[in-house]
Amino acid sequence: MIKERILPMEGIHNFRDYGGYAAREGSRFKTGLLYRSGQHLDATPDDLAAVSVLKLETVIDLRGDSERMHFPCARAENFNAQILFAPGETAEQSTNAPHLEAAEAVRTAEQAREAMAQLYKNMPFRPNLVAVLRLYFDALATRDGTSLIHCLAGKDRTGFAVGLLHKLLGVHDDDIRADYLLTNVAGNIDKRIAAGALVIRGKYGEQIEDEAIRTLMSVEAEYLDNAFTAIKESHGSAAPYAEDLLHVTKPKLAKIEEHLLA
C-alpha cells in the first residue's frame, strides 16, 4: 500500500495519496481523490504531465506570501484548478517554512529535534495557518473532485492538516502517524535533503551538521503528537478545536464525510 500511495516525481517532493485509510463506523477514505506534496517550483515537464492526469479541481497552498513569491509553483498549460490560500505568513517568521524557522540557532541533530518538537506545540494556533485551514475544510465540504494540499516541504503544515482531517474522520492514531511518517521514505529522500541543505545553510551558515539537516528535513511521531497534545490541552479534543477555530461544524463535517468516505 505504501508504494501505491507515493507518486514518483523528479522535481516535486513528497507527492502522495493520503486516502484509503479506514475511518469511522466501518467506512474508508476514497483513493485517487486526496493528494499532498511539497512545492512545485522544480517540477519537470514529466512531473507536470503526471499532475495533469490527476485532474485536480482544488489546490490548497499552506505557504505564506513570501514563500509563494520565492518558490512559485510551475503549472502545466492545461492547469485550471482553483488555488486557495490565505494572505500573510503561515510561519512565525516571514520567508521561513517551519523547518527553516526551527533551523535558527541549531547545529546538532538533537538541537534540531528539540526545535521541531517545540515548534509543533504552537502550529495549530498560528492565525494565518488557521485561516488557510478554514479554506481547506470548506473546500472538502463544498467542492467535488480531486484536491492537492501542499506547503514548502510538504511535511509539517501539510502533515498537520492531513493528520487533523484523518483524526476528525476517525482514522486510527496508528494510521495517522504512519501516513505522517511516510515523509521519511516518500520519493528521492537524499535529493530532498540536499535541496533543503542548500536553503538552510544558505540562510544560517555551514556550521549546521549533516545529521541536523536530515533531522530538519524529516519528521518524527513526537512532533505531530505535540500538536494534538496542545489541542487537547486547549480544547479537549480535535473536534471542538476544529469547530471553534476552523469553523468545522457538525453539518460541515458530515458533508466532508459524504464527499470523502465510502
N, C-alpha and C positions, 0 to 999 in steps of 0.2 A: 504493500500500500504506500510505503514511503516513496519509492521510485515513481509510482503513478502520480503522486502529488506534485512532484518537482518538475517544472518545465525547463528544459535545458536552454539557456540563453548565453550568448557570448558577452554582451555588454550590459545586461540588466541582471543585477544580483538578487538572489533570494526570491525568485519568482515561483509561486506555487499555489495550488488549490487548497483552500482551508475548509472545504466542505467535507461531507462524507462521514462525519462523526455521529455516533449515537447521541440522541438528545432525550428530552423528557417524554415520558409515557410511551416508550417504545417507538418513537419517531426517529428520524435520521435526517441530518443535513443533506440536501441535494448536492451532487457534484457538478462540475462544469459551470458553476454559477458565481462562485466567490473566489477571487484571486487576491494575492498580496505580493508585494515586491519592494525593492529599493527604487531609487530614482532611475530615470531613463536617459540621462544625458549621453551616455556612451553606447546607446543601443545601435546595433549594426542593422543593415538592411534586412538580413535574415531574421533578426530579433523582431523588427517592426512587422515583418510579414507574419511571424508566429503570433504576435499580439493581435493583428488584424483578424486572424482566424477565429479568435475568441469572441469577436463581435461585441465588444464592450459597449454597454449603454451608459455607464456611470463610472467616473474615476474620482475617488476621494483622496485629495492631496493633503496630508497632515503636516506638510512643511510650512515654515513661516515665509514671509515676503522675501527676506534676504536669501534664503535657500533657493527659492524659486528663481530669483534673479541670477544667482551664481551657478545654479545647476539646472538650466532649462531642459525640460524633457523633449527628446526627439519624438516626432509623431509621423506615422505613415500618411501618405497623401489622402487616403480614404478614411482617416480617423475622424469620427464625428460624435464621440462620446461626450456627455456633459461632464465638465470638470468642476468639482465642488471644493472650495477652500475657504478659510476664514482670514480676513485681513489681519496683519500683525504678525507677531513672532510666537511660535508654539514651543520654543525652548526658552530657558530663562535668560540666555544671552543672545543677542541678535547675531546672525550669521552662523550660529552653532547648532548642530544637531545634538541630542543628548549625549552621545558618546564623545563628541568633541568637547562639550561642556564638562563632562567628567574628567577629561584628559588634563585639564589645567592643574598644574602642581603635582602631577603624577609622574613617577619614574618607574616604579616596580609593578609587577603583576598584582601583588597584594594591595597596594595602594589603588590600583585601577579597579579591582574587585570591590573594595570598600566604597569608592566613589560612585560606582554604578549602583551598588545596593542602596546607597543613601539617596541617590537621585530618584529612584522609583517611588520613594515614600511620598514625594510631592507631585509626581506625574499626574495622578487622577484629578488634581485640583488646579492645574495651570489654566488660567482664564481663556486664552486663545485656543488651547488644545481642547478645552471643554466646548468651545464654540464650534469647532470643526467636527467634533464627535457628535454634536447635535445634528449636524448636516448628514453625517454618516448614518445614524439611526433613522433619521427622517427618510433618507433615500431608500434604505432597506424596507421601510414600511410602505412607501408610496410609489417606488419605481420598479417596474418589472425588468427582466433581462439581467445580463451579466455585469458584475461590477468588479473594480480593482481598487484596493486601498493601498497606499504606499506613503513612505516618508523618504528620508535620505538613504539610510542603510536598510530599511525595511525590517528592523528588528526590535526597536524599543517602543516608539509611539505606535507603530503598526502592531507590534506584538501585544501591547496592552489593549488596543482597540479590539483586536481579534479575540484575545482571551476574555475580554468583557462580554462580547457577543456570545461566545461559547458558554460562558457561565450563566448568563441570563436565560439561555435556552436549554439549560440542563445538561450540558456536556460534563462528563465526569472529570474531576480535577486531574486525574492521571492523564487523560487525553488532552486536556488544556495545556498541561505542562509539556507533553510530548510534542504537540504542534508548535509551541513556543520554541522548544529546543531544537526543532528541525533547522533553525537558522544556522546551527553549528555544523550541519552536514549538507545543506542545500547548495548545489551549484559548485562553482570553482572557488573553494574557500581560500586557497592561497592567493589567488588573484584579487579577491575582495579584500583580504587583509593587507595585501601590498598596496592597493589603492588607498585604503584607509591610512596606512602608514605615511604615505606621501602628504596627505592633508594634515594629519595630526602633528607630524614632525615639522611640517612647513609652518604650522601655527605656533607650536610650543618648543621646538628645538630637538636636536638629535639625541639628547640625553635620555629620552624615554626608551626603556629596554624593549627588546623584541617581544618578550612574553607579556609585557604590559600592553603593547599594541594589540596582540592577539586577544587578550582579555577584553579590551575596549571594543573590539570588533566582534565579540562573541556574546552569548547570553548564558545565564545560569538561572536555575529554577528559583533561587532565592530572590532574584530581582523582581520577578512577577509576583511572587508570594508577598513581597514587601508592599507592592501596590495594593493588593487585595486586603492585606492586614490593615493598611491605612484606611481603606474604605470601610472595613468592618468597625474600626475604632470610631470613625466619624458618623457612619450611617447605619451600622448594624449588619448590613449585608449589601450585595451588589444591586438588588432590585430597588431599594429606596434611594441609594446613591444615584442610580440611573434615572429614576423618576424626578428626584429633586434637582439634580444638576444638569442632566441631559434631556429632560422632558420626555423620557420614555415611559409614558403612561401604560397602564394595563391594556387599553384598547390598541395602542400603537404596538406594543409587544405582541399582541395577538395577530396583528397584521404582518409583522415580521415573521412570525411563526408560519403563517399561511403562505408567505412567499418562499420561505427557505427550507421548510421541513416537509418531509414526505413520510 
